[in-house]
């Protein structure tokens, strides 16, 4: 379904361009929402129970799915389906909504479900959905000390890409259940064996959290302002995006 939706917006290249003040969605008349849902469900089955909201653009509705937000205009037998862009501010409102949802999900996740590196009193932080066997996750982990030295706390959430029950999932559980989680995760990312262990853990929960946040690969880096970076970027880029790039060489 996610692949199909991406193709709809990229292959069909359907975009709705709007002007001023279009930053919020609101509930529309029930009969209008029902009409939109009835048409959308023919093309997008998950629309049957997905939130559909009216936007400030007359006749345009926002559809919220697990992997993102989409906009639709329904007229008779025709549907215009794609992105909604504010041309004044040059922002994709769907991406803004997705970032806000991701930020809310992250902020609602307690630190005791994360493996954290860095000072407890850090003024800035990044949250990273990570997989132990991911090569770029391992590359990013080598740069965690640089981020910590710059005053940035790194908070890891487990996202075993192969899914719950996979070998990567089991490895992360063993890391979580280790007496020294930070050292165990560092060893695991270096390819070292971590003694198998089991205990109550949040790995499956944070994996589902990642799916709900639209995470499709690792690492996925979320800045403390909610900005999402899918994939690896050097620590210097992370610092620059946090506005503290001047500390990168110190």
Residue pairs with C-beta under 8 A, 6 or more apart in sequence:
1 44
1 45
1 46
1 65
1 67
2 67
2 216
5 44
5 65
5 67
5 68
5 70
8 14
8 81
8 82
9 15
9 70
9 81
9 82
9 83
12 81
12 82
13 82
14 80
14 81
14 82
14 83
15 82
15 83
15 84
15 85
16 57
16 60
16 71
16 73
16 80
16 82
16 83
16 84
16 85
17 85
17 87
18 56
18 57
18 84
18 85
18 86
18 87
19 86
19 87
19 88
20 86
20 88
21 56
22 55
22 56
22 57
22 84
22 86
22 93
23 86
23 93
23 96
24 56
25 53
25 54
25 55
25 56
25 62
25 97
26 53
26 54
26 55
26 56
27 33
27 53
27 54
28 52
28 53
28 54
28 61
29 54
32 54
32 61
33 52
33 53
33 54
33 61
35 74
36 52
36 61
36 72
36 74
37 47
37 48
37 52
39 72
39 74
39 79
40 47
40 52
40 63
40 72
40 74
40 79
40 81
41 47
41 48
43 79
43 81
44 63
44 65
44 70
46 65
46 66
47 63
47 65
50 63
50 64
50 65
51 63
51 64
52 61
52 62
52 63
52 64
53 61
53 62
53 64
54 60
54 61
54 62
55 61
55 62
55 71
55 84
55 93
57 84
59 73
59 74
59 75
60 71
60 72
60 73
60 84
61 71
61 72
61 73
61 74
62 69
62 70
62 71
62 84
62 94
62 97
63 69
63 70
63 71
63 72
64 97
64 101
66 211
66 212
66 214
67 214
67 216
68 94
68 98
68 214
69 93
69 94
69 97
69 98
70 81
70 82
70 83
70 94
71 81
71 82
71 83
71 84
71 93
71 94
72 79
72 80
72 81
73 79
73 80
73 81
74 80
83 92
83 93
83 94
84 92
84 93
84 94
85 91
85 92
85 93
86 93
98 214
98 228
99 226
99 227
99 228
100 226
101 213
102 213
102 214
102 222
102 226
102 228
103 222
103 225
103 226
105 209
105 212
105 213
106 127
106 213
106 222
106 226
109 157
109 206
109 209
111 155
113 157
113 202
113 205
113 206
114 127
114 155
114 156
114 157
114 206
115 155
115 156
115 175
115 176
115 181
115 182
115 185
116 153
116 154
116 155
116 156
116 182
117 144
117 148
117 153
117 154
117 156
117 182
118 125
118 144
118 147
118 148
118 152
118 153
118 154
119 148
119 151
119 153
120 153
122 151
122 152
122 153
123 151
124 151
124 152
124 153
124 224
124 242
124 244
125 152
125 153
125 154
125 155
125 224
126 147
126 152
126 153
126 154
126 155
126 221
126 222
126 223
126 224
126 238
126 242
127 155
127 156
127 157
127 221
127 222
127 224
128 137
128 140
128 154
128 155
128 156
128 157
128 219
128 220
128 221
128 222
129 157
129 158
129 159
129 206
129 210
129 213
129 215
129 218
129 219
129 220
129 222
130 137
130 140
130 141
130 156
130 157
130 158
130 159
130 218
130 219
131 137
131 159
131 160
131 161
131 168
131 218
131 219
132 160
132 168
132 171
132 172
132 175
132 185
132 188
132 189
133 161
133 167
133 168
133 171
134 161
134 218
134 219
136 218
136 219
136 231
136 232
137 189
137 218
137 219
137 232
138 189
138 190
139 232
140 219
140 221
140 232
140 235
141 185
141 186
141 189
143 234
143 235
144 154
144 235
146 235
146 248
147 154
147 235
147 238
147 239
148 154
149 247
149 250
150 235
150 239
150 244
150 247
150 248
150 250
151 244
151 247
152 238
152 239
152 242
152 244
156 185
157 206
157 209
157 210
158 169
158 172
158 176
158 202
158 203
158 206
158 207
159 206
159 207
159 210
159 215
159 218
159 220
160 166
160 168
160 169
160 171
160 172
160 203
160 207
161 168
161 217
161 218
162 168
162 169
163 169
163 207
164 203
164 204
164 207
169 203
169 204
169 207
170 196
171 188
171 194
172 188
172 203
173 197
173 198
173 199
173 201
173 203
174 184
174 188
174 194
174 195
174 196
174 197
174 198
175 181
175 184
175 185
175 188
175 194
176 199
176 201
176 202
176 203
177 197
177 198
177 199
177 201
178 184
178 194
178 195
178 197
184 194
187 193
187 194
188 194
210 220
213 220
215 230
216 230
217 230
217 231
219 231
219 232
220 228
220 229
220 230
220 231
221 228
221 229
221 230
221 233
221 238
222 228
222 229
223 229
223 238
223 241
223 242
224 242
227 241
229 238
229 241
235 248
236 245
236 248
239 245
239 247
239 248
240 248
